[in-house]
Amino acid sequence: MYSMETRHDLRRPHCSKAEPQKFVSHSNGTIFYKCKNCNYLGTIEAFTETLHVSEISQSH
């Protein structure tokens, strides 16, 4: 069920669409992207990697 979700979707549930655009490059070669819709900032993995159920924090 969560295979269709991205890290971006779960961290920014009110964002209608993840549209990353290149924002800045770090000196170590890491490129950060910012979502055009909600300004979420992260690496491309934050937009493309799926979040496994085990990684979702459970509230008690």
Protein Blocks (a to p, Z undefined) as FASTA:
>chain_A
ZZmpcfklmmmmmbmbdcdddfbdcfkopacdddfklopacdfklmmpccdfklpccdZZ
